[in-house]
Amino acid sequence: MSELQWLTAIELARRVQRRTLSALEVTRATLTRLEQLNPRLGAFITITAEEACRQARAVDRRLRAGERLPLAGVPLGVKDIFATRSVRTTSGARTFADWVPDHDAAVVIRLRAAGAIMVGKTNLHEFAFGFTGVNPHFGAARNPWDLDRVTGGSSSGSASAVAGGLCPLALGSDTGGSIRLPAALCGHVGLKPSYGLVSRFGATALAWSMDHIGPMTRTVADAALMFALMAGRDERDATSIDHRVGRLRTGDLRGLRLGIPDNYFFEGADPEVAAAVMTATRRLRRLGARLVRVTVPHLPAIIAAHRAIIFPEAAAAHQGWRDRLPEYGPDVRANILAGHLIPAETYLTAQRARRRMVADWHDMMRACDMLAMPTALLPALEIAHLPVPRPGDQSRPLARQYVGNTCPFNLLGWPALSLPCGFTRSGLPIGLQLAAGWGDDATVLRVAHAYERATDWHQRRPSLPL
Amino acid sequence: MIELTPQALQRAVRERYGFELSRTDLDRLLALLTALQRELLPLDDFDCEPHEPGTEVWGR
């Protein structure tokens, strides 16, 4: 596995399609590495070894029968918020520790149909309602670059698995930054697509109007492929639509206007983070992009609207389990109770404001084609030093530092992607966030791909002795 | 928003959910709501579009 573990999904699938490797060989090698590393990384809650081998044999049979499978034999980690038939789906909660669904989430069905092999269910912040990835029931997923540090959340196990070389692809969900933050802190690629492009069917809801499903991968090309296979109308999700995703476009960036916000998004950034992101924008300029200063409207009101929506929607989504609230971890319990206590009027005002915010952001985008900024303002913190809320706290600085730059795009429903753009002096990954207007996922991927090809950050590997 | 005192929060939780919060839970909730109250302030005077959420043509 020493060679296979860092291959891209596209390269692995190519070898399996050409039969230089079988899906079963890849799966067995992956399971061996999982067995060795998962106890230290805490990336997976459930490992589905037997089922994975069964799926792998089926993929090998399908290939022999002449099927074309774009993800033939590629190991996949599935965030444990996605329902999987006959495999327990915990949502990271004690409440669902033994729930075994009778159906698969839409994205699981699509990726398996493409030949991906689910090797297990990945850890997450309980109910995906938090951004540290520290889970009181299943333990913290660990950052492969420093096992004492957070991965970020909520798709913590997916990030740990991808960055740690346990699998090249993982599924994530993102309501405020839960794909992009862990991707940034763990040094890989995470895409939150435009709202509506990927079916939410079978994913435990956090906040319906801002929940997004997306790929977590080590390369942009893998993210583009995985996204293309996941996207498409699904009648079981009323908000999902058909939208042409297309193939990943390559080439230089001549003519592209890259907006660099002169307000909010760099405020309070760690100097090493800000410097790495600005260096990345200069690299994009050398690739042909024209840098344009933009002033982004409605900040911090847009953060207020995000908060006024996520907490009440989550409280409503959890209404049916309210007698189980004492089982929840303390932070998520407080989040749900807070959602109950925010007035309905505030929620509706936020939804009204949201329409205005989207319109004004569209106006801003007349000056540029996409935006670049830090994904998170800080690199990964030590788990032992995470702040604990105390009476008298007037603010939540970590929420600003970790998801303040990501959550606006959940409110807007616009595509946003994080990819590695450097490391701190102490060796921690730094993420660059690229975002565009609704439906322009292809441009986000094209620019990210051009940057990735011009740099080697994505080729760096954490040291994880077996 | 609800009055941010331990007594008011404890009462609201008891009435709605039927259990008592521990002192630690109460402190955590109080801290979160205090911070959220500040975070939500920019919405107070926000000039909204004449958008009317929830007014889709139902039953069509």
Contacts between the chains, C-beta under 8 A, distances in Angstrom:
chain1	res1	chain2	res2	distance
A	300	B	39	7.7
A	300	B	42	5.4
A	301	B	42	3.9
A	301	B	43	6.3
A	301	B	46	5.5
A	303	B	39	6.4
A	303	B	42	7.7
A	304	B	39	5.7
A	304	B	40	5.0
A	304	B	41	6.9
A	304	B	42	4.4
A	304	B	43	4.6
A	304	B	46	8.0
A	305	B	43	6.4
A	307	B	36	6.0
A	307	B	39	5.1
A	307	B	40	6.2
A	308	B	40	5.7
A	308	B	43	6.1
A	311	B	36	7.2
A	322	B	16	7.6
A	322	B	17	5.6
A	323	B	17	7.7
A	323	B	18	7.4
A	325	B	17	5.7
A	325	B	19	7.3
A	326	B	19	5.6
A	330	B	24	7.0
A	330	B	25	6.0
A	330	B	28	5.9
A	331	B	28	7.2
A	333	B	25	6.7
A	334	B	25	6.8
A	334	B	28	4.7
A	334	B	29	4.7
A	334	B	32	5.1
A	335	B	32	7.2
A	337	B	13	6.1
A	337	B	17	7.7
A	337	B	29	5.6
A	338	B	29	6.6
A	338	B	32	5.2
A	338	B	33	5.6
A	338	B	36	6.1
A	340	B	12	7.8
A	340	B	16	6.2
A	341	B	1	6.5
A	341	B	2	5.0
A	341	B	9	7.7
A	341	B	12	6.4
A	341	B	33	6.5
A	342	B	1	6.6
A	342	B	36	7.3
A	342	B	40	7.6
A	343	B	1	6.3
A	346	B	1	7.5
A	346	B	40	6.2
A	346	B	43	6.7
A	348	B	53	5.9
A	348	B	54	7.5
A	349	B	43	5.5
A	349	B	46	7.0
A	349	B	48	6.6
A	350	B	43	6.0
A	351	B	51	7.5
A	351	B	53	4.1
A	352	B	48	3.9
A	352	B	49	6.6
A	352	B	51	4.9
A	352	B	52	7.5
A	352	B	53	6.3
A	353	B	43	6.2
A	353	B	46	4.7
A	353	B	48	5.0
A	353	B	49	8.0
A	354	B	51	7.9
A	355	B	48	7.6
A	355	B	49	4.7
A	355	B	51	4.0
A	356	B	46	7.7
A	356	B	47	7.2
A	356	B	48	5.8
A	356	B	49	4.2
A	356	B	51	7.3
A	359	B	49	6.9
A	389	B	27	7.5
A	389	B	28	5.1
A	389	B	31	3.8
A	389	B	32	6.0
A	389	B	35	7.8
A	390	B	27	6.8
A	390	B	31	5.8
A	391	B	27	4.7
A	391	B	30	5.4
A	391	B	31	5.7
A	392	B	31	7.3
A	392	B	34	7.6
A	393	B	31	4.2
A	393	B	34	6.2
A	393	B	35	5.7
A	394	B	34	6.3
A	394	B	35	6.5
A	394	B	38	6.1
A	395	B	35	5.3
A	395	B	38	6.3
A	395	B	39	7.8
A	396	B	32	7.6
A	396	B	35	4.6
A	396	B	39	7.5
